[in-house]
Amino acid sequence: MPSIAIVGAGPRLGLAVARTFGSHGFDVALISRSGDKLDGLVGELTAEEITAAAFPADVLDLSSFYGRPTATADQISPLYWDLHTTHRDEAERIFRG
């Protein structure tokens, strides 16, 4: 399942992006400093049958990300290569509908 992470998710643009990608089958990860705000956004998306999860974190504070899974270069490289050689037009197809 494809997924998208929305950093700085909020009730306007972040929610609109989440709805757009979520309605096209993407799982949505919402990242923001305010956990309370995120819970409400996840509730709205879930009610619309979009799979969403909240991740409260301050992206400017690296310590808030410690303990989360990290990927190595060996894990990222094949995915990066696949996305940039096989599925280059994936984002464009979403917006062409």
Secondary structure as UniProt FT lines:
FT   STRAND          3..7
FT   TURN            11..12
FT   HELIX           13..22
FT   TURN            23..25
FT   STRAND          27..32
FT   HELIX           35..47
FT   TURN            48..49
FT   STRAND          52..56
FT   TURN            59..60
FT   HELIX           62..65
FT   TURN            66..67
FT   HELIX           73..85
FT   TURN            88..89
FT   HELIX           90..96
//
